[in-house]
Amino acid sequence: MEYQEIEKLSASNYNSWCDVRIILLEKDCWGIAQGTETTLAQGATAKEVKDYRLKKSRAYSIIYLNTDACHQPLISDTEDANQAWEKLKQQFCPESHARVVALTDEFFSCRIQVGESLGLYAARLHQFVNQLKDAGAPIAEQCQSFHVICYLPMECSGIVQSVYHWEDKKFVFDNVVNELIAEESRLKVSK
């Protein structure tokens, strides 16, 4: 299986580095890194114990080896993947007012790029929404929906006007994005 290379964790790329979770998922180690997969039950077979230890080692190794050498000392005092993940999160993703302000600014500064698909634009916005939620400062659903349509190109003005007339319960981010993507597909076909 071929992977897109993940840049090693540095002082400035924590949010993109978190994609290492995809490797952990593929190796069936994400639960260990998150601390949701705990030790085996009493009476586990020798094979189950061996497999569990292998998963624990693999999870820690993936995290450690995908961390820049200058930051590896932050997690070198443990071999527990969950502890390593949490230490890195505390170091590079502190829950502070400054982080919330920076993420909020990034969310409201986010604009669709020339040639970018609506799906990719919405995914970038959604990343900021998730990061703000994780930081304890969620963005209101209606605000998310308005922002995704605010800075769209003129060719989307018809669908935007239609969406503005939706009732509140339908005017949620996922519905708006789905409608925009459908319109984008229709416009591509008509060209």
Salt bridges, closest charged atoms under 4 A:
ASP19 OD1 - ARG21 NH1 3.53
GLU26 OE1 - LYS27 NZ 3.77
ASP28 OD2 - LYS55 NZ 3.22
GLU37 OE2 - LYS55 NZ 2.78
ASP51 OD2 - LYS47 NZ 2.86
ASP77 OD1 - LYS87 NZ 2.62
GLU116 OE2 - ARG124 NE 2.86
GLU167 OE2 - LYS169 NZ 3.54
GLU183 OE2 - ARG186 NH2 2.70
